[in-house]
C-alpha cells in the first residue's frame, strides 16, 4: 500500500507540474498583459495557481485512484495496466484541452467556463484554425505530451514491477491495511479538492486577490474553471445565484431609481409590476415605416477607427459614412463573444455571468418581446444573413428566438475558392452584396441583420491586395481583415445608393465585441466599439458622446421609428433624457460605466476605477483618495441594485406579463 500511495503522489505532482508548465506558457504568450504588474505579484499568482492545480489534479484523478485501491486490484496485473493506460489517456486529453483554453483567452480574455457547450458545434472549424494558425505551438504541444507520456510510463512501470513481486504475498493481510489507508487518503483528497481546511471551499473568486484581473486569471486554469461551471450546472445553480445574497443596505438605490436608469419616463409608459415591458407614447400617425438594416461587424474595435480617434485607422469607409450619420462615440459592447453581442443587440437582454439568450437556459424560459417580434408583427419581412454555416455560433436558435423568419447562411451561397474563405464561410464582400440583392427583391418595409465574418481569426483575406499594413505594424493580420470588411461595406453602400430601398432605410452599423489580443487589459479599449446610425434622408449627422451600450440600440430604433408597440429591454433610447449607464460582463466580474468612470467589481468590493475620458489605463483606486473611494462605493451599490432588480425580474418571470 505504501508503494501505491507513493505512486499516487508522484502522478498528482506530475500532472500539477504539467499544469504549471501550461501556466508558464500562458504567461509568456500574453506577456504584454502582465507588463504593468510587479514581479512579486506575478510570482504570488504562480504560487496561488499551484493551489488550483492541485485541486484540479485531485478532481480529475480521484476516480482512477479509487479503482486502483479496490481490494484485489493488486492481484490483477492486466486490470492495473488498463486503469493506468486509461488515466494516461485522460491526462493527455485534459492537457490538450488546457492548451485550447490558453488559445481561447486571446479572444474572450477569460478561461473557458459555460461557453464550452456553445463552441462544441464548431469543433471542426476551431481545430482547423489551430492546425493552420498555431503550427509551431502545436508541435511544441506534441513534444510536451511525448515527454509527459514518457515520465508517466516510467513511474507506472516501476510500480507494476514492484507490484508483481508481491503478488504471491497473502492478500488478506494487505486488505486490513488497504481499507483504513483508503479512508485516510480519501480525506486528504477532499482537503486538496476544496483547497484546504478553511470554512468555504476553494472557488474561482479566490484567484483574484488584487485589482489586477489578469493576475487572477493567471492563477486559474481552464480545466478548473470548466469543471467549476459544470458543477454549478449539475447542482441546478443558475449563473447569477450570487445575487440571491444581495440585500439592500444604506445608500443602495431603490428599484424605482434602477428603473429610471433603464427606462425613459419622458417618452415611455410601463405597467408598475413590469417596468421592462414598456412602450413609447407616440401617436400612430407619427410612425415611420422605414426599413431597418443592422450591420454587425465581427470584432471591430474603436481603437482602430479614425472617426473615433483610433490609430492606426483601418476603416476609411466607415469614417466617411460617420460624417453623414449619428456617430455614438462612447458605445460599449455588452459582450466578449459573438453570441453575447447578438443576444444584447437583438434581445436587448443582459449576458452577465453566462446568462446568454442564444444558449438556452434561463432566458429561453423568460417571457420576452424582442425587436424582431415587433417588426414581424408590424408586417416587416425579416431576414438574418451570415456567411457561416447555419448552426455556427448558435445563431440558428437565437435568430428564431428573436423573430427572424428567414436565415441565409453559407449553404445558400455558391461556394468556391473565390467566395469561400475555407475556414468559416463566405467572404464579407459576397455576403454583403447578397444582402443588397435580397433587399432589392424584398417587400418593404423589411428588417435585416447582416453579420460580417472576415475579421474573425484566422483573418483570411481573398487576396494579397488587402494586406495594407506592413509586417512591422502590431496586429497587422487583424487590421488587414478589418480593412477588408470596411472595403466590403463600401461596396455594399455603393450598390445600395442606386437602389429604391436606400432612401427609406435606416442603417445601424455596430460591432459585436472588440478584438481581444489587440485591446489587451485596457478596460475602455476592451469594450469600446463603433456604432453609427445612418439614414441621410431621415437623420441629420452628429456625434453623441454619452454612454451607450448594445442594450440601448433596440429601444433607440423603436424610438426613432416612433413605434409604440410594447417591447422588453434592459436598455434606454439614445434620444431619451436622464442618466445613462452600462453594465458589462467580464467573466465572474462586472464592468459598470457611468460617465466618466468605469468600475471593475466582483460585487464584494470595487477592484478598479478608471476615468475613461482623462486616462482610461490608470486605476484611480491605487492611490488612496476619499472622494474616489466614495465614487467607487456608490457605483458598486448601483451595480448591486441593478443586478438585484434584474435577477428578480428573470427568476420571477416579471420581464413581461403572460399573454
LUMLO-561479 format. One record per residue (C-alpha): residue in one letter; x, y, z. Coordinates in steps of 0.001 Angstrom, whole numbers, plus 500000, padded with zeros to 6 digits. Example, Ala and Ser with C-alpha at 12.3 -4.5 7.8 and 13.67 -1.06 7.14 Angstrom:
! residues 2
a512300495500507800
s513670498940507140
END
This chain:
! residues 659
x500000500000500000
x502921502292500675
x504033501870497048
x500546502710495798
x500381505815497939
x503800506931496735
x502743506366493111
x499574508420493554
x501552511290494999
x504020511169492116
x501292511093489469
x499492514007491093
x502699516016491201
x503419515109487567
x500032516471486476
x500435519557488671
x503827520147487057
x502227519842483610
x499626522464484549
x502382524688485934
x504203524454482603
x500938525408480898
x500699528462483144
x504255529467482251
x503380529127478560
x500236531214479135
x502309533889480880
x504892534070478099
x502273534050475336
x500418537026476863
x503421538685478458
x502305542164477423
x499160541782479565
x501290541397482694
x503946544008481947
x502490546569484361
x502485544259487392
x505275543965489979
x507338540756489670
x506452539846493270
x502721539846492424
x503334537680489367
x505271535174491492
x502411535113494017
x499963534410491197
x502051531437490121
x502187530149493690
x498462530688494135
x497944528780490921
x499566525671492440
x496608525503494824
x494176525426491924
x496351522962490020
x496459520587492979
x492700520811493347
x492310520170489617
x494670517187489715
x492716515600492555
x489352516204490877
x490374514538487620
x492393511693489225
x490330510505492150
x488074508041490251
x491109506188488902
x492885506134492245
x489802504763493970
x489644501931491424
x493320501094491978
x492698500965495725
x489908498423495429
x490659495100497170
x492036492623494693
x493488495125492196
x496982494254493404
x496446490690492220
x495338491541488673
x498198492908486605
x496135493435483441
x493436495337485291
x496067497653486800
x497630498273483415
x494235499029481860
x493346501565484553
x496722503288484293
x496562503407480479
x493108504992480675
x494387507504483227
x497243508449480900
x494821508993478021
x492575511097480291
x495526513235481367
x496569513796477738
x493038514835476728
x492898517319479602
x496282518805478738
x495171519286475125
x492025520979476445
x494186523219478636
x496194524172475543
x492987525077473676
x491861527165476645
x495119529124476522
x494453529993472874
x490825530877473702
x491976533563476130
x493112535690473194
x489529536114472069
x487466536156475280
x490010537404477834
x488988534628480246
x489188530876480677
x486540528584479262
x483507528095481525
x479899527994480341
x480765528594476668
x482066525037476205
x478668523730475088
x478166526510472554
x481605526052470980
x481170522278470635
x479319522591467308
x482281524474465791
x484910521949466875
x485952521099463310
x486403524753462348
x488268525563465558
x490622522620465065
x491221523778461504
x492193527211462756
x494510525645465320
x496252523487462735
x496726526486460451
x497489529324462845
x499332527617465696
x501570525145463877
x504678525880465938
x502752525802469206
x501079522528468215
x504483520991467563
x505569522181470990
x502439520641472475
x503191517282470836
x506741517311472214
x505447518222475654
x502840515447475582
x505529512994474487
x507725513949477443
x504729513753479783
x503862510266478488
x507430509016478977
x507500510327482553
x504105508760483291
x505156505367481865
x508375505401483822
x506530505997487086
x503857503397486419
x506228500760485027
x508229500929488230
x505015500463490222
x503952497497488103
x507274495700488560
x507194496050492334
x503561495000492460
x504341491759490600
x506918490810493164
x504289490982495874
x501582489020494025
x502386485846495943
x502013487503499352
x498930486941501467
x496398489455500087
x494063489183503064
x496699490716505364
x497111493664502985
x493360494131502991
x493496495028506697
x495766497938505776
x494189498895502455
x490750499775503837
x491775502243506576
x494501503736504389
x491964504257501613
x489763506183504047
x492697508342505111
x493667509058501513
x490067509961500656
x490091512509503469
x493262514066502094
x491733514205498614
x488724516063499963
x491007518589501657
x493039519126498493
x489958519428496259
x488382522061498495
x491717523883498708
x492380523485502448
x490601523363505786
x489038526830505585
x485287527228506140
x484438527805502469
x485895525612499720
x488208526971497074
x486437528880494292
x487248530946491234
x486982534157493238
x489915533022495415
x492209533580492454
x491539537323492477
x493311538922495392
x494137542280493824
x492742544785491347
x494769543202488536
x492272540848486937
x494928539359484698
x496825538088487750
x493732536250488947
x493313534705485508
x496977533672485612
x496311531702488814
x493484529709487226
x493489527020484577
x490780526231482051
x490224522697483355
x489333524024486803
x487012526767485519
x485218524299483234
x484682521724485985
x483502524537488244
x480915525635485655
x479801522041485076
x479386521520488814
x477214524635489060
x475088523437486176
x474705519932487593
x473719521240491001
x470963523321489426
x472642526582490425
x471940529334487941
x474883531511486844
x473645534527488821
x472990532674492086
x475388535038493854
x472742537723493506
x470406535872495849
x472528537001498767
x472376540689497869
x470352542733500310
x469753546460500262
x471989548464502593
x472271552127503475
x472616554224500338
x471537551443497974
x469400552798495123
x465751551747495228
x464028549769492494
x462423552952491210
x465845554529490821
x467089551469488924
x464054551621486662
x464870555256485880
x468395554184484874
x466929551744482362
x463754553374481074
x462890556838479757
x459936558261481661
x459745561278479329
x458585559206476355
x457646555733477628
x454970554120479765
x455024550757481536
x452980548650483893
x454036549059487555
x454787545351488020
x456589545001484680
x458870548037484193
x460914546269481492
x457757545769479422
x457116549238478034
x456046551200475011
x456723554608473514
x453818557017473753
x453826558332470177
x450516558543468299
x450074556065465470
x450186558828462858
x453845559593463702
x455146556102462908
x457885555945460245
x457576552723458221
x461257552634457293
x463348549576456514
x465894548634459186
x469267547045458416
x471779546244461150
x475354545511460095
x477088543568462882
x480828543777462338
x482908540946463742
x485437542095466389
x485619545700465187
x487347547789467842
x487063551556468236
x490804551543468886
x491429551246465118
x488738553565463761
x489837557026462678
x486423558614463234
x486797557606466905
x490407558863467115
x491750555359466659
x495217554643465336
x496187553108463020
x492983553756461105
x491713550622459375
x488271551890458309
x488244554792455806
x484787553796454503
x483235553783457967
x484948557107458697
x483325558663455625
x479899557214456461
x480167558606460004
x480414562138458609
x476847561754457334
x475273559872460238
x474865559952464003
x478081558565465490
x477861557240469067
x481367557990470283
x481167556108473592
x479350552902472733
x480223549834474814
x479797546153473971
x477716544095476399
x479750541163475182
x483071539431474870
x481815536838472360
x479675536934469235
x476658535146470693
x476689537570473628
x476796540579471332
x473879539335469264
x471899538499472405
x472392542054473671
x471682543699470312
x468570541799469270
x467177540609472581
x468213543736474493
x468836541390477415
x471860541080479718
x474579538493479242
x476203538614482684
x477797535509484198
x476753533140481461
x473138534222481043
x473023534359477230
x469824534342475199
x471303532239472413
x472385529451474760
x469027528421476214
x468507528003479933
x467046530795481991
x466417533334479241
x464716530853476940
x462158530310479697
x461668534046480272
x458827535918478606
x460371538425476200
x459177540693473436
x462315541302471350
x462634543677468452
x462324541013465748
x458873540031467003
x457764543650466948
x458864544245463367
x457271540980462245
x454003541951463930
x454113545271462061
x454286543461458737
x458056543627458192
x459819540889456271
x462686539654458439
x465922538012457316
x469222537217459038
x472247536959456722
x475523535377457828
x478191533765455675
x478972530936458120
x477234527576458206
x473677527559459506
x474327526361463064
x477566528244463646
x477906530053466976
x474383529035467964
x472938531746465706
x470285529434464234
x468453529102467551
x468916532737468535
x467566534152465269
x464391532129465664
x464048533212469270
x464148536922468403
x461738536741465476
x463531536162462160
x461557534194459592
x464486533592457211
x468143532748457856
x470561532923454919
x473791531061455670
x476796529604453854
x474628526821452435
x472673529392450434
x475704530735448543
x477659529478445586
x480701528025447319
x484050528125445564
x487621529270446182
x486690532850445287
x483678533283447574
x484604530979450480
x487475531575452908
x487969527851453525
x487590528213457286
x484435529923458480
x482499530668455310
x481706533359452750
x483887536446452426
x482174539670453543
x482115541201450059
x479877538433448740
x477598538154451761
x477123541954451844
x476288542101448143
x473947539124448583
x472170541204451219
x471837544064448719
x470253541769446127
x467874540374448751
x466822543880449774
x466099544793446133
x463620541903445921
x462006542092449371
x458676543689450094
x459078546890452114
x459319547517454966
x461884544866455894
x464174544200458842
x467545542511458393
x470728541756460250
x473853541289458140
x476642539695460167
x480230540025458942
x482722537182459099
x486071538053457567
x487520539942460542
x487345536764462654
x490524534810463299
x492361533449461325
x491737536707459390
x491717535096455951
x491830537543453028
x490619536945449463
x493844538360448020
x497143539966448973
x495786543282447704
x494188543757451128
x497485543372453025
x497690547125453555
x499501547143456880
x503208546356456952
x504578543349458863
x506032545740461435
x502557547009462443
x501233545264465578
x498149543106464971
x498503543591461215
x496557540388460391
x493500541656462230
x493904545194460876
x494111543891457317
x490955541821457794
x489167544781459397
x490198546911456425
x488852544264454055
x485478544218455841
x485441548009455649
x486072547789451909
x483194545275451587
x480974547722453465
x481895550367450922
x480943548095448020
x477572547434449622
x476755551130450016
x477971551938446508
x475402549462445199
x472684550338447727
x472676554084446966
x471365553353443483
x468530551123444749
x464952552288445531
x465068550892449080
x468060553014450160
x466262556310450818
x463712554672453128
x466170552634455175
x467855553306458486
x471184551530458845
x472747550668462192
x476435549754461901
x477863548286465103
x480425545722466305
x479554542554468211
x482565542965470551
x486169544109470410
x489130542032469263
x490741540559472363
x494519540383471723
x494780543908470315
x492878545617473151
x494763543841475957
x493885544611479557
x492674548175478976
x489028548062480075
x487926551002477962
x489530549680474789
x488279546193475614
x484617547292475390
x484683550436473213
x483089549664469845
x481969551640466775
x478265552426466458
x476686554541463723
x473070555367462863
x472998556186459161
x469935557372457251
x470839560512455263
x467251561264454218
x465834560995457759
x468590561634460301
x470909564657460421
x474603563985461070
x476085564461464520
x478045562948467371
x476577561551470615
x479198561415473407
x477024559969476192
x477276556386477469
x475555553872475191
x475639550080475207
x474310547437472840
x471280547020475113
x470221550584474208
x470105550057470449
x466788548216470100
x464934550931472090
x466755553550470005
x465459552075466746
x461895551822468045
x462097555403469298
x463474556674466010
x460717554890464050
x458056556124466501
x456796552574467016
x454566552362470080
x454244548569470328
x455147547083473735
x458645545620473926
x461059544264476544
x464510545703477096
x467215546478479632
x468236549484477513
x467286553127477049
x466916555038473788
x469801557382472999
x467227560102472303
x465950559958475895
x466966562268478734
x468271561218482139
x471055559014483497
x472936556730481151
x474720553658482480
x476016550361481118
x476715547069482899
x479112544830481009
x480180541188481506
x483724540187482428
x483737536522483440
x482911536398487149
x483317540163487417
x481349543167486182
x482265546411484463
x479923549292485249
x480015552506483217
x478702555848484403
x480298558852482767
x483199559416483053
x484050556292485069
x484393552577484527
x484159550454487670
x485539546917487803
x483930544952490637
x483333541432491909
x480292542719493880
x482029542163497203
x484160545226496642
x485398547576493907
x488562546327492207
x489325549199489872
x488037552668488975
x489038554280485672
x488331557720484215
x487960556839480530
x488000560485479443
x491162561506481302
x493281558331481469
x491466555030480854
x494539552952481731
x495076554340485259
x493354552637488195
x492333555526490450
x491944553232493470
x495668552539493561
x496118555970495154
x494101556430498374
x491589559205497951
x488331559538499932
x486476561131497029
x487380558350494606
x486532555738497220
x483114557313497667
x482563557262493900
x483529553598493598
x481453552569496621
x478405554398495290
x478806552827491866
x479215549402493451
x475893549854495267
x474283550795491962
x475614547586490409
x474134545528493241
x470754547222492885
x470792546871489097
x471601543170489350
x469138542501492156
x466386544110490112
x467388542099487021
x467671538862488966
x464219539285490483
x462746540041487058
x464301536926485498
x463663534453488295
x460158535760488909
x459489535870485136
x458494539507485560
x460053540801482364
x456650540882480721
x453154539693481692
x451708536495480333
x449885536926477009
END
